[in-house]
Amino acid sequence: MRLPTPSADIHPDHMQQGRKHPPLGIALGGGVARGWAHIGALRAIMEAGIRPDIITGTSIGALVGGAYLSGNLDTLENWARSLNKRRMMSYMDLRWGGAGFLRGDRLARVLNHYMGDVRIEELDRRFAAVACDLRSGYEVWMQQGPIVPAIRASYALPGAFEPVKVDGRYMIDGALVNPVPVSACRALGAHIVIAVSLNGDAFGPMGTNHEVDLDEEMDDTAEPFELAARSLNKMRPDRLLLKSMLGTPGKSGEPKIGSVMMSSLNIVMDRISRSRLAGDPPDVFVAPRVGHIGMLEFTKADELIERGYRAMQHEIPLIRSVIDVLSSLPSSATVS
């Protein structure tokens, strides 16, 4: 199912009635491939005519939030839906040595093509990409400068991607310090915060491992020469190395290093999110049921976008209710 694409944000009912709502923020959490669910969540918000004033994002949440505010959500959605095993492999540019086994240059070229001229401070609404300073461990909210380096820093998962140097500091994935950045939303001025978490059911009965099947589909109708070329392609050293790190387990059932990394990140995000959200809960908590989808399954965009859309759509009445209640209060009573 392809979700509707509004041509512009529609003013919600409470705006049409002449009442201005308190600043509304959306915090988009990290979750690697599961982050495609954020696209559906934003689609549901747009369809309901609710326009956020502030967006903060961690890791892939920063990517989706930045694409939305820069007018590239359609492009990102189309690209995500087009990913298959072969295309996904084409973006995995291995680095022999260095601080990460993926350079990330191929993905960066895609981002620069569409958002290379976008600066955060020039967006029409407030935005922050959450990252972590590698040397100090401090949480960093990137609110100025080119948006692409900020997004890359926010999703620079240790071991997978190299740290990204921003203003002389080496940054890594923000999910290590603030997986669902509600606190950043409030600090930027949001009086109402909607949080979209991708770890709500990560350890429930729907939980899954995080391996990915990297074998390309073989079309029986293909020409013999093409079939032979694909077979040889599978034997390339970089493909074999990727499969040894990220592929499905062998007969022994032992997890590969990629699965160990993703499962570890899953645990870290879950535990830190519980602690951070207990101390600073959002006004509306949205948790798409995506725990059965592995964090490396980027090819499942269709299902993830649909699940994100349905989860946010279910919460729209509550969001409207919160907005209406806070809009009716004196302005001094809504200041956090």
DABEL-V411786 format. One line per field, one symbol per residue. burial: + if it has 24 or more other ideal C-beta (glycine too) atoms within 12 Angstrom, else -. Layout:
burial->???
This chain:
burial->--+-----+--+-+------++++++++++++++++++++++++++++-+++++++++++++++++++++-++++++-+++-+-+--++-++++-----+++++--++-++--++--+-+--+-++++++++++----+++++-++++++++++++++++++++-+---+++++++++++++++++++++++++++++++++-----+++++++-+-----------------+---++--++-++++-------++++-++++++-+++-++--++--+-++++++++++-+++++++++++++++++++++-++--++-++--++---------
